[in-house]
Amino acid sequence: MKILALIPARGGSKGVTKKNSKLLNGLPLIAYTIKAALDAKQITAIAVSSDADEILEIAKEYAIETIKRPDELALDTSASIDVVLHALDYFEKENNHFDAVLLLQPTAPFREKGFIDKAIAHFILTDADTLLSVLQVPHEYNPHWTFEQKNDQLVIATGEEEIIKRRQDLPKAFFRDGSIYITKTQLLQSKKSFYGSSIVSIESNPDYYCNIDTPKDWEIATEKSNHLEL
């Protein structure tokens, strides 16, 4: 299977200024994701899509493909799917076609060694439309223990009449951790969606979880980068 690893990294950022090119323990944030992609053995090609020349120059230092993104795809309101379709169109104009796209967000910079290849192998084995990396929701935030407000009353978010009383009886729930998304190209182009009818998951190592949106997240990432095996 031919897989394109796409790293989307626009120049602007509200929470942490120019975070994708900002140095995290001496290394540009985006470099952590580039290096993880380069370590993977089942990726056909790696590309960085950005509107910022500074970010594209960092990518060129690693001898990977760079795609200059138009300004209209670098706004706060720009959809990730449009960025992916733009990248696929770029490669198809060069007669390069891929069976699937592996989306690697640089704001989730830490991935355990071998995790990308493990995810790709699971995606191929299951023949799913989509694979997501996930983490388990802590039991206190399990949807069976959360409520919605309707007509000034609290109701169980899952719609059940009675709350599950024992933690041990809670079904497992998961959330997307932002580390890995893999989607078949045919689905991306025909449905303009990352999510097909068949979605599988791979559970991440929680020690590596970090999603950088705020200065506090940056502090956490700085501390983690001192201790993780990357």
KADACOR-V754513 format. One record per backbone hydrogen bond with DSSP energy under -0.5 kcal/mol. NH is the residue of the N-H (numbers start at 1). CO is the residue of the C=O. Records with the same first field share a line. If there is no record, write none. Layout:
NH = CO / CO
This chain:
3 = 1
4 = 100
5 = 3 / 45
6 = 4 / 102
7 = 5 / 47
8 = 6
9 = 49
19 = 16
21 = 18
22 = 18
24 = 27
25 = 23
27 = 24
29 = 22
30 = 20
31 = 28
32 = 28 / 29
33 = 29
34 = 30
35 = 31
36 = 32
37 = 33
38 = 34
39 = 35
40 = 36 / 37
44 = 3
45 = 3
47 = 5
48 = 65
49 = 7
50 = 48 / 67
53 = 51
56 = 52
57 = 53
58 = 54
59 = 55
60 = 56
61 = 57 / 58
62 = 59
63 = 60
64 = 59
65 = 46
67 = 48
69 = 50 / 67
73 = 70
74 = 71
78 = 75
82 = 79
83 = 79
84 = 80
85 = 81
86 = 82
87 = 83
88 = 84
89 = 85
90 = 86
91 = 87
92 = 88
93 = 89
94 = 91
95 = 92
96 = 91
97 = 95
99 = 2
100 = 2
101 = 183
102 = 4
103 = 101 / 181
104 = 6 / 102
105 = 103 / 178
106 = 8
108 = 105
111 = 109
115 = 112
118 = 114
119 = 115
120 = 116
121 = 117
122 = 118
123 = 119
124 = 120
125 = 121
126 = 122
127 = 123
128 = 123
129 = 198
130 = 198
131 = 182
132 = 200
133 = 180
134 = 202
135 = 175
137 = 173
141 = 138
142 = 139
145 = 142
146 = 143
148 = 155
150 = 148 / 153
153 = 150
155 = 148
157 = 146
158 = 143
159 = 156
164 = 144
169 = 166
170 = 167
175 = 135
177 = 133
178 = 133
181 = 103
182 = 131
183 = 101
184 = 129
185 = 99
188 = 184
189 = 185
190 = 186
191 = 187
192 = 187 / 188
193 = 187
196 = 194
199 = 197
200 = 130
202 = 132
204 = 134
206 = 204
208 = 205
209 = 206
212 = 107
213 = 211
218 = 214
219 = 215
220 = 216
221 = 217
222 = 218
223 = 219
224 = 220
225 = 221
226 = 222 / 223
227 = 224
228 = 224
230 = 228
